[in-house]
Amino acid sequence: QVEFVESGGGLVRPGGSLRLSCAAPGFAFSEAIMSWYRQVQGQAREWVATIVPGGDTRYTDSVKGRFTIYRDVASNTAVYLQMDNLKPEDTAVYYCQAYGSTTWGQGTQVTVSS
């Protein structure tokens, strides 16, 4: 089982932007269905976005128009989540995951606060 490493989180003001990265050495991102999830402490993990091998993407309604999931096409070494116009309700630990995998990385904390 591959364990992904998430990074790029931090503290940002409402309206700000962050780009999250998801990496795993040797993993073929272009061949996988990759998703981002987020979890607020004490709550269930929530699906955020998915990208499939053909490049199609899907988003949960609350982030549509603000978040973009995409791959590093040139190097095939990472998947990203570009988050714009962040809101306080986006505060959570963010995780990436490949379809069919059951392991989770450490996640990266995103905090949106003034």
Secondary structure, DSSP 8 states (H G I E B T S, - for coil): ----EEE--EEE-TT--EEEEEE-TT--GGGS-EEEEEE-TTS--EEEEEE-TT--EEE-GGGTTTEEEEE-TTT--EEEEEE-S--GGG-EEEEEEETT-------EEEEE--
